[in-house]
Amino acid sequence: MQTPIYKPLFFVLFLSVFFTSITVYSQQTVKQTCPKITGYVAIIHPIVTFNSEGTHTNFNDSYIVGLPTGINIWKSPKIGFSFEMVPFIKATPSGSKTNNLLFHPGVLVALGNGFTFMGRLAFETSGRYGITPAINKVVKKNKGSSFFIALPMPVRFGNNIAATYGLGLQFGLAF
């Protein structure tokens, strides 16, 4: 059964409004010295994946979770490079296993107000490859760390599988 297009569009619209609304929590302006190196750890929940065969949601037949770890190197306050590795764990009623490792290099572009655009290449050990554009928002900035939320939108090809695009939700701690 094919999902009507308005349901995924409503979900994307809801998340856009959510991300826009959290800008009311303005952050203190901190003078950055560059180059600046930061690290982070996070948890990512793929929410929905679309392909020519239909729509697949996480929690439907299985649960998939990723555990990103990365390093950001800011060349200037506006532009930087990031490298991320993400092991994914898949849990089903019969058990759980690590089913994929994602290598995720990319560029960072500071958009202001705590928002960052991330444009990443994606190389998976499952044989898939593609891109992952994402929007990141710092929601709480502390003296030596910050908490963030990101909205990754992976697009994948290869390994004799139909092209897919999806939406995920990522929560993390940068230090």
C-alpha positions as CSV (number, residue, x, y, z in Angstrom):
1,M,0.0,0.0,0.0
2,Q,1.4,3.4,-1.0
3,T,1.4,6.2,1.6
4,P,-0.2,9.4,0.4
5,I,2.3,12.2,-0.3
6,Y,0.7,14.6,2.1
7,K,1.6,12.6,5.2
8,P,5.4,12.8,4.7
9,L,5.1,16.4,3.6
10,F,3.1,17.2,6.8
11,F,5.9,15.5,8.9
12,V,8.6,17.6,7.2
13,L,6.5,20.8,7.6
14,F,6.0,19.9,11.3
15,L,9.8,19.4,11.9
16,S,10.6,22.7,10.0
17,V,8.2,24.6,12.3
18,F,9.8,22.9,15.3
19,F,13.3,23.8,14.3
20,T,12.3,27.4,13.6
21,S,10.5,27.7,16.9
22,I,13.6,26.7,18.9
23,T,15.4,29.8,17.7
24,V,13.6,31.7,20.5
25,Y,16.3,30.4,22.8
26,S,19.0,32.8,21.8
27,Q,22.5,31.8,22.6
28,Q,25.3,34.0,24.0
29,T,27.7,35.3,21.3
30,V,31.2,33.8,21.9
31,K,34.2,35.1,20.0
32,Q,35.8,32.1,18.1
33,T,39.4,31.8,17.3
34,C,40.1,29.7,14.3
35,P,41.1,27.2,13.3
36,K,39.0,25.5,16.0
37,I,38.7,21.8,16.6
38,T,35.6,20.3,18.3
39,G,34.4,16.8,18.8
40,Y,31.0,15.3,19.3
41,V,29.0,12.2,20.2
42,A,25.3,11.7,19.3
43,I,22.5,9.3,18.8
44,I,20.5,9.2,15.5
45,H,17.1,7.8,14.9
46,P,16.1,7.3,11.2
47,I,12.5,8.2,11.1
48,V,11.3,7.4,7.6
49,T,12.8,6.2,4.3
50,F,11.2,6.6,0.9
51,N,11.9,4.7,-2.3
52,S,10.1,3.6,-5.5
53,E,8.6,0.6,-3.6
54,G,7.0,2.8,-0.9
55,T,7.6,4.1,2.6
56,H,9.4,2.4,5.5
57,T,9.3,3.8,9.0
58,N,11.6,3.0,11.9
59,F,9.9,0.9,14.7
60,N,7.7,-0.8,12.0
61,D,9.4,-4.3,11.7
62,S,12.7,-3.4,13.4
63,Y,14.4,-0.5,15.2
64,I,17.6,1.0,13.8
65,V,19.7,3.4,15.8
66,G,23.0,5.1,14.9
67,L,25.8,6.3,17.3
68,P,27.7,9.1,15.5
69,T,31.1,10.2,16.6
70,G,32.9,13.0,14.8
71,I,35.4,15.8,14.7
72,N,34.8,19.3,13.3
73,I,37.6,21.5,12.1
74,W,36.5,25.1,11.7
75,K,38.7,27.0,9.3
76,S,36.8,30.3,10.0
77,P,33.7,31.1,12.1
78,K,31.7,30.5,8.9
79,I,33.2,27.4,7.2
80,G,34.6,24.1,8.4
81,F,35.3,20.4,7.7
82,S,33.7,17.5,9.5
83,F,34.4,13.8,9.6
84,E,31.9,11.4,11.2
85,M,31.7,7.7,11.7
86,V,28.4,6.1,12.5
87,P,27.8,2.5,13.5
88,F,24.2,1.4,13.1
89,I,22.5,-1.2,15.3
90,K,19.4,-3.0,14.1
91,A,17.1,-4.7,16.6
92,T,14.4,-7.1,15.7
93,P,12.3,-9.5,17.7
94,S,14.9,-12.2,17.1
95,G,17.9,-10.2,18.2
96,S,20.2,-7.3,17.5
97,K,23.4,-6.7,15.5
98,T,25.6,-4.0,14.1
99,N,24.4,-4.0,10.5
100,N,26.3,-1.0,8.9
101,L,29.1,1.4,9.4
102,L,28.9,4.9,7.7
103,F,31.9,7.0,6.8
104,H,30.6,10.6,6.6
105,P,33.0,13.4,5.6
106,G,31.6,16.8,4.7
107,V,31.6,20.6,4.8
108,L,30.1,22.8,7.6
109,V,28.6,26.2,6.9
110,A,27.5,28.4,9.9
111,L,24.1,30.0,9.1
112,G,23.9,32.1,12.3
113,N,21.6,31.9,15.3
114,G,23.2,28.5,16.3
115,F,22.2,26.9,12.9
116,T,24.7,25.0,10.8
117,F,24.3,23.4,7.4
118,M,26.2,20.1,6.9
119,G,26.8,18.7,3.4
120,R,28.2,15.2,3.8
121,L,29.3,12.5,1.5
122,A,28.2,9.0,2.6
123,F,30.0,5.7,2.2
124,E,28.4,2.7,3.9
125,T,30.0,-0.8,4.5
126,S,26.7,-2.2,3.2
127,G,27.8,-1.1,-0.3
128,R,25.5,2.0,-0.5
129,Y,26.8,5.5,-1.1
130,G,25.3,9.0,-1.5
131,I,24.9,12.3,0.3
132,T,23.4,13.6,3.5
133,P,22.5,17.2,3.8
134,A,21.5,18.2,7.3
135,I,20.5,21.2,9.4
136,N,22.0,21.4,12.9
137,K,20.8,23.7,15.7
138,V,22.6,24.3,19.0
139,V,19.9,24.3,21.7
140,K,22.0,24.8,24.8
141,K,25.5,26.2,25.0
142,N,27.6,25.7,28.1
143,K,31.1,26.9,28.8
144,G,32.9,23.8,27.5
145,S,30.1,22.0,25.6
146,S,26.9,22.4,23.8
147,F,23.8,20.3,23.1
148,F,22.4,20.1,19.6
149,I,19.6,18.7,17.5
150,A,20.1,17.8,13.8
151,L,17.8,16.9,11.0
152,P,19.7,14.7,8.5
153,M,18.1,13.9,5.1
154,P,20.1,10.9,3.7
155,V,20.0,10.1,0.0
156,R,21.5,6.6,-0.9
157,F,22.2,4.7,-4.1
158,G,24.0,1.5,-5.1
159,N,24.3,-2.2,-4.2
160,N,21.4,-3.1,-6.6
161,I,18.9,-1.5,-4.3
162,A,16.4,1.2,-5.4
163,A,17.5,4.8,-4.6
164,T,16.3,6.0,-1.2
165,Y,15.8,9.3,0.6
166,G,14.9,9.7,4.2
167,L,14.6,11.8,7.3
168,G,16.2,11.3,10.7
169,L,16.5,13.0,14.0
170,Q,19.8,13.4,15.8
171,F,20.6,14.5,19.3
172,G,24.2,15.2,20.5
173,L,26.8,16.7,22.7
174,A,29.6,18.8,21.2
175,F,32.8,19.5,23.2
